[in-house]
């Protein structure tokens, strides 16, 4: 398993390599349709925006995060289970992140996998509440993002849990 630490040169190059591989696959799927740099840049744009969002998360930079969020964004948090909490609108989501980082100021997300196509981006991640790398001191999950016109409009987070976890 390859663990990418956002912002490191290795992570950036690995993400570029993966995006290039996706571009090659797309060319094969569409039987030789060439992807111009402009067209490829549109396909990659949601992934770039989400990488920036997670980098800002890891710096607890709420202002930077909110610059990437659309005014009508819907954020479905991964908890509390079973129904999760849903936050709508930039103001409500901003208040959520302020409370979140007040309670967990050392929070950190490691992207384990990321891919995007058009306006969708998916991340598989490992979240550490206190930024420690100790065993069993993290949770894993997946977040589905929707990006339109350069802004995140939907964030749907899901956490991997064992049966009976609360």
C-alpha positions, 0 to 999 in steps of 0.5 A: 500500500502506498501512503501519500503525504500531501505536499511532499514532492513524492506525493505530488509526483505520484499523483501526477503519475496516477493522473497520467495513467488515468489519461492513458486509460481514457484514451484507450476507452474512447478508442484513440480519442486524443486528450488535449492538455486543456481537456485533460486539465478539466478532468484533473481540476476536481482532483487538484481542488480536493488535494488543496482542500485536504492540504488546508485541512491538515494545516487547520486552515479553515479560511483556505478550506472555505475558499474552495467550498461553494455557497450551497455546498452540502456536507454529510459527515461520517458521524454520528452513526447511523444517520450521519450529520448533514450540514448545508451552506458555507456558513454552517459548514464553516461553523462545523469546521471551527468546532471540529478543530477546536475539539481536535486541533491536531487532526490530520488526513493521509490520502491513501488513494485519490482519483477524479473524473470530471466533476467527481473526486473520490478519496480513500483516507486515514484520519488521525485525530491527534496526528500520532502514527500509533497503531489503532489510533486512526480511522479509515474512510472514503469521501465522495466530492462533487466540484462544479465551476471550481467550487466543492458543492458536495462532500459525502464522507463514509467511515469503515467500521466493524459491526457493532461499532458506535 
